[in-house]
């Protein structure tokens, strides 16, 4: 996400693999999907004052304005038009980072699913959490976060 992350890490492709093959491949891994500390850097970039956060906020603020008003302002204010052109370029350059983040989230969900499915009682576990909303399971999320830091 950040320019200095030195990471070419991307979620593994699983096209054409059976669930058993995917599970075996994941079990054979010796390194994590992303390096230690990378999640914190992503969070700072996305939620703090990082490059991704600022550009995202400005892009979403633009979408809160009627298009017609933005066109009118661009027609009458060259500096505004130049700023919009710059932001368009900045947003486009960061789109890939968000796509990669979505891929990582998908990989995390898939890996969690497969880890749970490795249990003999996985059906009962899925049934136990079926109706639970993510926001009501904050305690469960904190348990997972503590385990993930070990």
Residue pairs with C-beta under 8 A, 6 or more apart in sequence:
1 41
1 42
1 45
1 46
1 52
1 97
1 100
1 101
2 41
2 42
2 45
2 50
2 51
3 51
5 38
5 41
7 34
7 35
7 38
9 33
9 34
9 35
9 38
10 100
10 103
11 33
11 103
11 104
11 106
11 107
12 25
12 33
12 107
14 22
14 110
17 25
19 114
19 117
22 114
23 114
23 118
26 111
26 114
33 104
33 107
33 111
34 104
42 101
44 50
45 51
45 52
45 53
45 97
46 52
46 53
46 56
46 101
47 53
51 94
52 94
52 97
52 98
55 87
55 90
55 91
55 94
56 94
56 98
58 87
59 87
59 91
62 70
62 84
62 87
70 84
73 80
74 80
74 81
74 84
75 81
116 122
116 125
116 126
119 125
129 137
129 140
134 141
